[in-house]
Amino acid sequence: MYYRPVFKQIQARLKEPRRFIQILAGPRQTGKTTLARQIAESHTLPTHYSSADEPGLKGNIWIEQQWEIGRRLAQSGDALLILDEIQKIGNWSESVKKLWDEDTRPKSRLRVLLLGSSPLLMQKGLSESLAGRFEVIPVTHWSLSEMQAAFSWNLDQFIFYGGYPGAASLILDHERWANYILNSLVETTISRDILLMTRVDKPALLKRMFELGCAYSSQILSYQKMTGQLQDAGNTTTLAHYLDLLGSAGLISGLNKYSGQQVRQRGSSPKLQVHNTALVSVHSQRTLPEARQDSAWWGRLTESAVGAHLANSVRGKNIQLTYWNERNFEVDFVLSRGAKIAAIEVKSGHRPDKLPGLALFAKEHNSVRKWLVGADGIPVEEFLTIQPEELL
């Protein structure tokens, strides 16, 4: 059985003397439920697991019923309560706050682990009711190292098929793999995690926005150009909101332009970035051999893989991921934390030029660490194993 690196992090937090509500939040099909079951099996603690995704009516009374089972288990010592898909219960955070506070006074020994596949809704509940009572453990798309360890994938397979573990067994049948990604992952995420739980006035526009993001991943696209491509009169504020929703669901984000002025960042044209390269590949209608024959397209997909790695790796860390361009000069990715800055340029399949964008950016900003990925720089395979904090 494969254990993700985050498994040890969860175990360690549940053993700490001080109790917090531990929250596992992340996109669909990233292994949250499997992680929870592995935690339950690895502990000697009495454990109760239940999911709001199971058939039957669920409400706040369901949370209370599961909590009571947990309390009974904790009467003689530490016990663990695991509630999955918690965001599907209306006002879940208020019920959890009430029950948690009731247990705090008598110094209950009950440990609580909550799982949710809609980060936007999870964060809303946390910020409204549970301030000071919880810790979030981000569960992201699988990395190259994880797909190699679990499925013995090579670099090309990871760049093309991305980090969805549930689809790994299907890659020998491309049509079956593509249908699984589109129907079981993408459609479910959009219809159940976004449209059913968030107000979206133009669902068709949001879906077209997603498809546009897949087609233009790793490219800078102004909202005005998006409006033209989408053939919709929706304003830029609506498009930016829909892009935020897609990002919160772990599908596609719009990276801001790096600037010392936050207002300029928000007003800039976004660089579209998928969180999993499977989303690009499945919409291209290419097979892996066909994709490898198109060097220009493969180069863009490789840059998307680097961007996805960075976007997933900065989650839960105080690190900003942006891009930079000025007067036709560009830097693919910029990492920043306080005064520390790292500029990253991706070159795939050919020798680099003099990298004028990287040089100009370094000239205009002090103490920049410059990184070249591919060509004569860090090999792509090695870079995809490096954490962002190591680059700063």
PLY file of the C-alpha trace (Angstrom):
ply
format ascii 1.0
element vertex 392
property float x
property float y
property float z
element edge 391
property int vertex1
property int vertex2
end_header
0.00 0.00 0.00
1.31 3.47 -0.94
1.33 6.20 1.71
1.51 9.82 0.59
4.07 12.07 2.34
1.21 14.07 3.88
0.22 10.90 5.77
3.05 11.41 8.29
2.09 15.06 8.72
-1.46 14.09 9.64
-0.27 11.40 12.04
2.07 13.82 13.81
-0.61 16.47 14.30
-3.08 13.99 15.75
-0.50 12.94 18.37
0.28 16.46 19.60
-0.83 17.30 23.17
-2.91 20.31 22.15
-6.06 19.49 20.23
-7.06 21.25 17.02
-9.70 20.32 14.48
-7.63 18.97 11.60
-8.98 19.81 8.14
-7.99 17.91 5.00
-9.05 20.11 2.09
-8.31 19.65 -1.58
-9.66 18.80 -5.04
-11.58 15.66 -5.88
-9.71 12.44 -6.53
-6.53 13.41 -4.71
-6.81 10.62 -2.14
-8.31 12.36 0.91
-10.64 9.48 1.80
-7.87 6.93 1.31
-5.63 9.02 3.56
-8.31 9.13 6.25
-8.84 5.37 6.13
-5.07 4.79 6.28
-4.89 7.04 9.33
-7.74 5.12 10.96
-6.01 1.80 10.28
-2.61 2.99 11.47
-3.82 4.26 14.85
-4.45 2.22 17.95
-7.02 4.87 18.89
-10.69 3.90 18.78
-11.91 5.50 15.53
-15.27 6.29 13.96
-15.51 7.21 10.24
-18.60 8.48 8.43
-19.22 10.34 5.16
-21.84 12.90 4.18
-21.49 11.55 0.63
-23.27 8.32 1.50
-26.92 7.88 0.45
-29.63 9.28 2.66
-30.62 12.67 4.00
-27.86 14.48 5.83
-28.08 17.56 8.01
-26.67 19.08 11.16
-28.31 16.37 13.22
-26.11 13.87 11.37
-23.01 15.71 12.61
-24.37 15.58 16.17
-25.08 11.85 15.88
-21.57 11.07 14.63
-20.07 13.32 17.31
-21.92 11.44 20.04
-20.40 8.18 18.77
-16.99 9.82 18.96
-17.64 11.05 22.49
-18.52 7.54 23.64
-15.26 6.25 22.17
-13.34 8.99 24.01
-14.79 8.27 27.47
-11.75 6.27 28.51
-9.03 8.07 26.54
-8.06 9.51 23.18
-10.33 8.65 20.24
-10.60 9.81 16.64
-13.69 11.02 14.75
-13.40 11.32 10.94
-16.16 13.09 8.99
-15.81 13.04 5.19
-17.33 15.45 2.62
-18.32 17.72 5.49
-18.95 20.72 3.21
-22.13 19.05 1.93
-23.86 19.79 5.25
-25.40 23.25 5.37
-23.91 25.44 8.11
-21.61 22.56 9.07
-19.06 24.84 10.70
-21.57 26.25 13.18
-22.49 22.75 14.37
-18.85 21.73 14.64
-18.02 24.89 16.60
-20.86 24.25 19.06
-19.87 20.62 19.63
-16.14 21.37 19.82
-16.68 24.14 22.38
-18.89 21.87 24.46
-16.05 19.34 24.55
-13.39 21.91 25.38
-14.74 22.73 28.81
-14.68 19.13 30.14
-11.33 18.59 28.32
-12.58 15.90 26.01
-10.01 13.49 24.56
-11.78 13.35 21.19
-9.61 14.11 18.15
-11.44 15.33 15.04
-10.42 15.03 11.38
-12.68 16.68 8.77
-12.41 16.15 5.01
-13.78 18.34 2.23
-13.46 18.39 -1.56
-14.61 21.97 -2.10
-11.82 24.21 -0.74
-13.83 27.40 -1.38
-16.77 26.24 0.75
-14.48 24.74 3.36
-12.62 28.04 3.74
-15.89 29.97 4.02
-17.02 27.78 6.90
-13.66 27.95 8.62
-13.35 31.71 8.47
-16.93 32.29 9.63
-17.15 29.99 12.65
-14.01 28.10 13.58
-11.34 30.77 13.95
-8.58 29.62 16.30
-9.90 26.06 16.51
-8.55 24.42 13.36
-5.51 23.68 11.23
-5.71 23.05 7.49
-3.63 20.31 5.86
-3.75 20.89 2.08
-4.15 17.77 -0.04
-3.04 18.61 -3.57
-2.81 16.84 -6.90
-0.19 14.09 -6.89
3.40 15.02 -7.71
5.84 13.35 -10.08
7.58 11.65 -7.15
4.29 10.22 -5.88
3.19 8.93 -9.29
6.61 7.36 -9.77
6.50 5.70 -6.35
2.93 4.43 -6.66
2.73 3.60 -10.39
6.33 3.59 -11.71
5.56 6.39 -14.18
8.25 8.11 -16.23
8.53 11.86 -16.81
6.66 11.89 -20.14
3.74 9.97 -18.64
3.47 12.43 -15.76
3.67 15.50 -18.01
0.93 14.15 -20.28
-1.39 12.24 -17.92
-0.94 14.45 -14.85
-1.38 13.56 -11.19
-4.75 11.82 -10.91
-4.09 8.49 -9.17
-7.54 7.08 -9.94
-6.89 7.37 -13.67
-3.43 5.78 -13.60
-4.66 2.27 -14.39
-6.51 3.48 -17.49
-3.71 5.09 -19.52
-3.22 2.08 -21.79
-6.73 2.74 -23.15
-6.60 6.41 -24.12
-10.32 6.78 -24.84
-11.29 5.21 -21.54
-8.77 7.42 -19.69
-10.12 10.55 -21.40
-13.73 9.67 -20.59
-12.84 9.09 -16.94
-11.12 12.48 -16.66
-13.94 14.35 -18.37
-16.94 12.59 -16.87
-15.86 11.34 -13.45
-13.55 14.21 -12.50
-14.15 17.41 -14.45
-17.93 17.21 -14.85
-18.41 16.08 -11.25
-16.20 18.86 -9.91
-17.94 21.58 -11.90
-21.50 20.33 -11.37
-21.24 19.25 -7.71
-18.50 21.39 -6.18
-19.17 24.65 -8.00
-22.60 24.91 -9.62
-24.61 23.20 -6.86
-22.89 24.98 -3.99
-22.04 28.44 -5.36
-24.16 31.02 -7.16
-23.19 31.01 -10.84
-25.44 33.13 -13.06
-23.97 31.80 -16.32
-23.06 28.11 -15.95
-22.36 27.70 -19.67
-19.90 30.61 -19.54
-18.09 29.06 -16.59
-17.72 25.76 -18.47
-16.42 27.55 -21.57
-14.03 29.47 -19.33
-12.68 26.15 -18.07
-12.19 24.85 -21.62
-10.45 28.08 -22.61
-8.11 27.74 -19.64
-7.19 24.22 -20.73
-6.48 25.38 -24.29
-4.37 28.37 -23.19
-2.63 26.99 -20.10
0.83 28.57 -19.58
-0.20 31.57 -21.70
-1.06 35.15 -20.72
-4.52 36.14 -21.90
-6.27 39.43 -21.20
-9.86 39.39 -20.03
-10.81 41.35 -23.16
-9.38 38.58 -25.35
-11.15 35.99 -23.21
-14.45 37.79 -23.81
-13.85 37.61 -27.55
-12.87 33.95 -27.43
-15.88 33.06 -25.30
-18.27 35.08 -27.50
-20.10 36.29 -24.45
-20.99 39.74 -23.19
-19.94 38.87 -19.65
-17.78 41.53 -18.06
-14.23 41.06 -16.83
-15.35 40.96 -13.19
-17.55 37.94 -13.94
-14.74 36.16 -15.79
-12.29 36.86 -12.96
-14.81 35.48 -10.44
-15.36 32.33 -12.48
-11.61 31.85 -12.77
-11.37 32.11 -8.97
-14.08 29.45 -8.60
-12.25 27.11 -10.97
-9.05 27.70 -9.04
-10.71 26.98 -5.71
-11.88 23.63 -7.11
-8.32 22.69 -8.07
-8.83 22.99 -11.83
-7.42 26.23 -13.28
-6.04 29.46 -11.83
-5.14 32.82 -13.28
-1.68 33.84 -12.06
-1.23 37.54 -11.37
1.58 39.64 -12.76
4.38 40.20 -10.25
4.57 43.73 -8.93
5.33 45.43 -5.66
1.91 47.05 -6.01
-0.96 44.71 -5.16
-3.42 46.78 -7.20
-1.39 46.22 -10.35
-1.34 42.49 -9.68
-5.12 42.31 -9.52
-5.60 44.45 -12.60
-3.16 42.55 -14.78
-3.92 40.05 -17.52
-3.80 36.60 -15.90
-1.51 33.79 -16.93
-3.76 30.75 -17.20
-2.46 27.76 -15.28
-4.00 24.30 -14.88
-3.43 22.50 -11.59
-3.15 19.15 -13.36
-1.83 18.67 -16.91
-4.35 15.89 -17.56
-6.84 18.73 -18.10
-4.78 20.08 -21.00
-4.07 16.71 -22.57
-7.64 15.46 -22.47
-8.93 18.55 -24.29
-6.21 18.43 -26.93
-7.52 15.09 -28.28
-3.90 14.00 -28.73
-2.42 10.71 -27.59
0.95 10.71 -25.82
2.90 9.67 -28.96
1.14 12.38 -30.98
1.89 14.97 -28.31
5.60 14.09 -28.26
5.83 14.63 -32.01
4.64 18.24 -31.70
7.63 19.91 -30.03
5.99 23.32 -29.66
2.86 21.90 -28.03
4.93 19.61 -25.81
6.99 22.60 -24.69
3.84 24.43 -23.57
2.62 21.30 -21.78
5.97 20.98 -20.01
5.72 24.60 -18.85
2.19 23.83 -17.61
3.59 20.84 -15.67
6.18 23.10 -14.03
3.50 25.69 -13.23
1.14 23.03 -11.83
3.92 21.71 -9.62
4.56 25.20 -8.25
0.84 26.02 -7.85
0.20 22.83 -5.88
3.40 23.11 -3.83
2.76 26.66 -2.56
-0.65 25.73 -1.11
-0.65 26.24 2.64
2.62 28.17 2.51
3.22 31.91 2.68
4.66 31.96 -0.84
3.21 33.89 -3.78
3.27 32.45 -7.31
3.07 35.01 -10.12
4.59 35.76 -13.54
6.28 38.87 -14.96
6.42 40.66 -18.30
7.42 44.10 -19.52
7.84 45.35 -23.09
7.91 41.87 -24.68
10.24 40.55 -21.97
8.84 37.76 -19.82
9.65 35.51 -16.88
7.54 32.35 -16.78
7.12 32.15 -12.99
8.05 34.29 -10.00
8.05 33.00 -6.43
8.13 35.55 -3.62
8.03 35.51 0.15
8.81 38.80 1.84
12.03 40.14 0.38
12.99 36.78 -1.13
12.33 36.38 -4.86
12.98 33.55 -7.29
12.57 33.96 -11.06
12.00 30.77 -13.08
12.28 30.30 -16.83
11.25 27.04 -18.54
12.95 25.89 -21.75
12.01 22.53 -23.21
13.70 20.62 -26.00
16.25 23.17 -27.20
19.17 25.26 -26.03
18.27 28.54 -24.31
18.92 31.97 -25.74
20.39 34.70 -23.56
17.18 34.76 -21.47
16.72 38.56 -21.71
13.54 38.49 -19.61
15.31 36.80 -16.71
18.23 39.22 -16.97
16.01 42.33 -17.06
13.87 41.13 -14.15
16.99 40.48 -12.06
18.30 43.95 -12.96
15.09 45.64 -11.81
14.70 43.64 -8.57
17.34 43.12 -5.93
18.53 39.75 -4.64
16.71 37.61 -7.18
17.59 33.95 -7.45
17.45 32.93 -11.12
16.50 29.42 -12.21
16.47 27.83 -15.65
14.43 24.65 -16.02
15.29 22.38 -18.94
17.90 22.96 -21.68
21.21 23.61 -19.85
19.51 24.33 -16.52
17.94 22.03 -13.94
16.45 18.96 -15.66
12.66 19.07 -15.67
12.44 15.76 -13.83
14.66 17.05 -11.03
12.85 20.39 -10.80
9.51 18.64 -10.31
10.85 17.16 -7.08
11.99 20.51 -5.60
9.85 22.41 -3.11
9.33 26.17 -3.68
10.99 27.19 -0.41
14.22 25.57 -1.66
14.22 27.95 -4.63
13.97 31.16 -2.58
0 1
1 2
2 3
3 4
4 5
5 6
6 7
7 8
8 9
9 10
10 11
11 12
12 13
13 14
14 15
15 16
16 17
17 18
18 19
19 20
20 21
21 22
22 23
23 24
24 25
25 26
26 27
27 28
28 29
29 30
30 31
31 32
32 33
33 34
34 35
35 36
36 37
37 38
38 39
39 40
40 41
41 42
42 43
43 44
44 45
45 46
46 47
47 48
48 49
49 50
50 51
51 52
52 53
53 54
54 55
55 56
56 57
57 58
58 59
59 60
60 61
61 62
62 63
63 64
64 65
65 66
66 67
67 68
68 69
69 70
70 71
71 72
72 73
73 74
74 75
75 76
76 77
77 78
78 79
79 80
80 81
81 82
82 83
83 84
84 85
85 86
86 87
87 88
88 89
89 90
90 91
91 92
92 93
93 94
94 95
95 96
96 97
97 98
98 99
99 100
100 101
101 102
102 103
103 104
104 105
105 106
106 107
107 108
108 109
109 110
110 111
111 112
112 113
113 114
114 115
115 116
116 117
117 118
118 119
119 120
120 121
121 122
122 123
123 124
124 125
125 126
126 127
127 128
128 129
129 130
130 131
131 132
132 133
133 134
134 135
135 136
136 137
137 138
138 139
139 140
140 141
141 142
142 143
143 144
144 145
145 146
146 147
147 148
148 149
149 150
150 151
151 152
152 153
153 154
154 155
155 156
156 157
157 158
158 159
159 160
160 161
161 162
162 163
163 164
164 165
165 166
166 167
167 168
168 169
169 170
170 171
171 172
172 173
173 174
174 175
175 176
176 177
177 178
178 179
179 180
180 181
181 182
182 183
183 184
184 185
185 186
186 187
187 188
188 189
189 190
190 191
191 192
192 193
193 194
194 195
195 196
196 197
197 198
198 199
199 200
200 201
201 202
202 203
203 204
204 205
205 206
206 207
207 208
208 209
209 210
210 211
211 212
212 213
213 214
214 215
215 216
216 217
217 218
218 219
219 220
220 221
221 222
222 223
223 224
224 225
225 226
226 227
227 228
228 229
229 230
230 231
231 232
232 233
233 234
234 235
235 236
236 237
237 238
238 239
239 240
240 241
241 242
242 243
243 244
244 245
245 246
246 247
247 248
248 249
249 250
250 251
251 252
252 253
253 254
254 255
255 256
256 257
257 258
258 259
259 260
260 261
261 262
262 263
263 264
264 265
265 266
266 267
267 268
268 269
269 270
270 271
271 272
272 273
273 274
274 275
275 276
276 277
277 278
278 279
279 280
280 281
281 282
282 283
283 284
284 285
285 286
286 287
287 288
288 289
289 290
290 291
291 292
292 293
293 294
294 295
295 296
296 297
297 298
298 299
299 300
300 301
301 302
302 303
303 304
304 305
305 306
306 307
307 308
308 309
309 310
310 311
311 312
312 313
313 314
314 315
315 316
316 317
317 318
318 319
319 320
320 321
321 322
322 323
323 324
324 325
325 326
326 327
327 328
328 329
329 330
330 331
331 332
332 333
333 334
334 335
335 336
336 337
337 338
338 339
339 340
340 341
341 342
342 343
343 344
344 345
345 346
346 347
347 348
348 349
349 350
350 351
351 352
352 353
353 354
354 355
355 356
356 357
357 358
358 359
359 360
360 361
361 362
362 363
363 364
364 365
365 366
366 367
367 368
368 369
369 370
370 371
371 372
372 373
373 374
374 375
375 376
376 377
377 378
378 379
379 380
380 381
381 382
382 383
383 384
384 385
385 386
386 387
387 388
388 389
389 390
390 391
